[in-house]
């Protein structure tokens, strides 16, 4: 072959392929030597980060958390105006504000100033909805055939205006609680692993929030906020109390009680969390068994209304048709 400069194998020049492979091997050897020579101590960067964290804690602020706190306590001019107006109307009570703030916390809304806005909506929306329904039903008469239904529709509009914001918050809180309940057993298992690995409580909460943030963002948000409060509050017990305040779940209250007792009496955190995790697993299994036990009673009504009539038609229909044909033939 005229163009070939050396032996070939399957149409490839053996010398060229060997040279390329030798070059790749030489580069790999050089890279391995470089990484072995320039290896760094993995603890140096971590120690440096911990020292920087310690200095930030001594200064008493961290930029991100300071901005977050400022956004939490920030007051709005609109809410201040609504608060003053409701105060002049003598309809704003402190117990009412605290109750709405609790519901806002359960729904995952951090800004407590919105409680005044919710109370204001609860006072204004019934009037707006009632006037709208009155104009539509009695003045414009969009439904002239309604007689007593008009009064019922007007009352329903006023009721929706009054209870609408509260029902919306309850719906948000229920969905959020269900999502947190789903991720809590996994979070406890990770807390046990972190405690056994030697992490502190705030570091364990921070690690669990980082690991479960994508799968359970609500739970990760709560754990991250608890880790921040554990780092900056003077009393660590207050951070756990705030977690129980923000989440409307008995399981979370059990976790908070366990953490407070661990902090107070110095009991091993891993063993306490392991016992609590086993209790939650048993509770979840009991809840599943309870739903399975209720299933026959729940299926009784659909069985009677939908399945049994179709079954009777399929079984007795051909026999009824044969009997009808026999009687019609005999009569003819």
N, C-alpha and C positions, 0 to 999 in steps of 0.2 A: 504494500500500500504506500503510495508516494507521500502523502501528507503526514504519516505517523512518525513520531520521534522516539518512540519506545514501545515496549510490549503493551498490548491492550487486553482487557478482560471485559466481556459483555459490551464491547464498544467504547469503554472508558480507558483513558491512558492511566496505566498503573502508577507511573512516576508522579504524574500531576496529582492524582487522588492521594497518594501517600504523602506528598509534600503538604497538601492542605490539612490532612489529619495530624501530621507532625506539628504544624503551626498551631492548630487548635489545642493540642496537648501541651505545647510549650506555654501558651497563654494561660491555660488552666493551672499549670504548675506555678507560674508567676503570680497569679491571683491568690492561690492558696498560701504562698510564702508571704505575700503582702498582708493578707488578713491575719496570719499568725504573728507577724511582727508588730502590726499596729493594733493589737487587741487592747481594749480598754477595760478598766474595772467597772462592772455594771453598778456597783454600789455608790460610786463617786457622784454620778448624776442624781441618784435618789437622795443621798445625804445633802447635796447642795439644794435640792428642791425643798427638803424638810427644813433646812436652815432658813431659806427664804420664807417659807410658810410661818415659821416661828417668829420671824421679824415682823411679818404682816400682822400676826395675832397680837404682838406686843404693841404695835401702832394702833390696834383696835378697829381696823377697817380693812376690807377687801373691796376692790372697785366694783366687781360684779354684784356682790351681795349688797353693797351700799346702794347701788342703783336700784336693786330689786326692792330693798326696804323703803327707799324713797318713793318708789312707785306704789308700794302698798299703803303707805300712810299719806300719800298725796291727796289733798282735798281739791274738790272741784267747785267752781263758782256756782254752777247750776244746782248742785246738791245743796250748797249752802243757802241759796235762795229758796229752794223747795223746803228745806228744813225750817227756815224762818217763817215761811208762809204757813206751814202746818203747825208751827208753834203758836202763831197768832190765832189760828183756828181752834186751838186747844184739842187737837186730835192726835198729837204726837206724844206718845208715852215711851219711857225708857225701856220698860219691859217688852213693848211691842218692837222696838228697834233691836233689842238683843235677840228676840225670837227670830226676826227676819235675818239678822246677821248669822245666826246659827244655820238657818236653811241655806243661805248663800254659801257658807263654808262647806256644807254637805254637798252642794251642787258644784263645788270646785271654783267658785268665784271668790277671789282674794280681797277685792276692794270692798271694805265694810261700808264705805260711804254710799254704796248703791242701795243699802237698806232703806235710806230715806226716799230714794227714787221709787222703790217698790211700794212703799207705803203711800206715796203720792199717787202712783198709778192705781192702787187699790181704792183710793178716794175719788179719782177723776173718771176712771173708765166706766163705772156703773152709770154715772150721769151721761157720759157720751153715748154709750151703747143704749141706754134707756131712751134718750132723746131721739137717737137715730131710729130705733124701733118704733117709737111713737109716731114720728113723721111718716115712716114708710107704711105703717099699718092703719093709722087713723086719719092722717091728712091726705096722703097720696092714695091710700086704699089699694095697695098692690094685691091684696087677697080679700076681696069684698065678701066672699062666701064664708070667711072665718067669722065666727061670733065669739064664743068663749075661748077659742084658740088664740085670739088676739091677746087676751089677758095673760094666758100661759106663755106666749111668745115674748111678751114684754117682760114678764118676770124672769124668763130664762135669759134674756139679754142682760138684765141687771145682775143676775147671779153670775153669769160668765164674766162680766166686767169686774165684779168684786173678787171672785175666786180664781180668775184666769192667771194672774201672775203667780199666785201661790201654787196652783196646780202645775204650772210650767216648772217652777223650782223643784217641786216634789218629783216630777218626772225626770229632770236632770239628775237629782240626787239619787234616785233609785237606779238609773242606768249606771251612774258612776260607782255606786256601792256594789252592784253586781259585777262590774269589771274588776274592781279591787278584790272582791271575794274570790274570783277565779284565779288571780295571780298570787294570792296570799300564801298558799301552801308552798309553792315554788320559792317564794321570797324567804320563807322561814327555813327551808332546806339550805338555801344559799347563805343565810345568816349563820346557820349551824356550821357550815363549812368555813366561813370567814372567821368565826369565833375559834374554831379548832385550829385554824392556821395562825392564830395569834394576833389578828387585827383588833384594834380598838373598836368601841361601839360606833363612833361616828364614821370611822373608816369603813366598817362593815356595812353600815347603812348607805354610804356613798358608793361602795362597790356594787351592792345589790341594785341600787338605783341605776347605775351605769349598765349593768348586765341585763336588767329586765325593762329598761326604758323603751326599747322598741316593741317588745311583745306586749307589755302592759304599761302604756305611757302614764296612765293615771296613778298607778301604784308607784312607778318610778319617780313621778313628780312629788308625791307625798314623802317618799323616803329621802329624796334629795333635799327637800326643804327641812326635813327633820335633821339631816346631817349638818346642814348649815346652822340651824338653831343649836344643835349640840356643840358646835364649835364656838359660838359667840354669846350664847346666853349665860348668865352667871349661874343659874340653877339648871342643871341638866334635867331635873325632873319636870321643869316647865316645858321643855321641848317635847317630852313624851306626852304630857297633858295636852299640848297643842295638837299633836297627832290624833289623839282620841277625840278632840273637839272638832277636827276637820272631817273625820270619817265616821259615818253613822253605821258602824258594824260592831257587834259584840265581840267578834274575833279579834279585831284591832284593839278593842279595849282590853281583852285578855293579854295580848302581846304587850301593851303598854304597862299593865299591872305587873307582868313578869319582869319587864325591863326595870321598872322602878324598884321592885323588890331586890333585883340583882344589884342595882346600884347602891341600895341602902344596906343590905346585909352582906354583900360580898360573895354571894353564892356563885358557882360556876355558870357562866352564861350559856355555854354549849349544852350542858345537860338540861338546863331549864328550857331552852328553846327546842331541844329534841323531844322532851315530854310534851310541850305545847304543840309541836308539829304532829306528833302521834295522835293527840286529841283531835286536832283539826281533820286529820285523815279519817278517824273514826266518825266524826260528825258529818263529814262529806259522804261517807258510805251510808250512814243512817239516813241522811237526807235523800240519797238515791233510792234506798229501800222503801222509804216512805212514799216517794213518787210512784215507785213500781207497785206498791200495795194499793194506792188510790186509783190505779189505772183501770181495773175491772169496773169499779163504780162509775168512773167517768165515761167508759165506753158503753155503758148500759143504754143510755138515751140514744146515741147514734145507732146502736145495734137494733133497737126497737123501731126507730123511725126510718132507717134507710136500708139496713141489710136484711132484716127479716121479711119485709114485704117483697123485695126482689127475690129472695130465696123461695118464698111461697109461690110467686108467679112462675119461677123456673120449674119448680117441682110439680105443682098442681095444675099449671097451665095446659100442658099436653093432655092430661087426664080429663080436665074440664072440657077441652075441645073435642075429645073423643066421645065423651058422654053427650055433649050437645049434638054432635053429628049422628050418634045412634038414636037419640030421641027424635031428631028431625027426620031421619030416614024411616023410623017406625011410624011416625004420624003420617008421612007421605004415603 
